[in-house]
Amino acid sequence: MRIDIPKERRLVHEMIAPIRWGDMDAYGHLNNTVYFRFMEQARVEWITSLGYQVALGQETMVMINGFCNFYKQVSYPGNLILKTSIGAIGRTSMDVFTSMALATAPDEEVAIGGATMVWADLATSTSAPWPEDILQKIR
């Protein structure tokens, strides 16, 4: 089953990540779990580029749902272009997507995944409204 990716999303960050030899599985291609690590790293770099820390504090952004659509096999060596975009922004949640393409074929997606991120109050373990300063930066 493939998850539909909304057309309405806005690019907010781009980075390049090397494919490491250890990212491969026994079949000689990028292990499926590693795509989620690449998406995580792309989100972390985006969040820190906004001036926020991902270390635990009183409040932070937490992933509550994630998926990945795989289109083409990828193998070592190579570099992936990771493009982070945002979709719907709710009162406490936001849809974040990461598309992946090889640097040698930047217009051809090899995978795209997404996550629903929630702003959470760690003291109460509940979601909280997005802080206004974050909304100003991402809108």
Secondary structure, 3 states (H helix, E strand, C coil): CCCCCCCCCEEEEEEEEEECHHHECCCCCECHHHHHHHHHHHHHHHHHHCCCCCCCCCEEEEEEEEEEEECCCCCCCEEEEEEEEEEEECCCEEEEEEEEEECCCCCCEEEEEEEEEEEEECCCCEECCCCHHHHHHHC
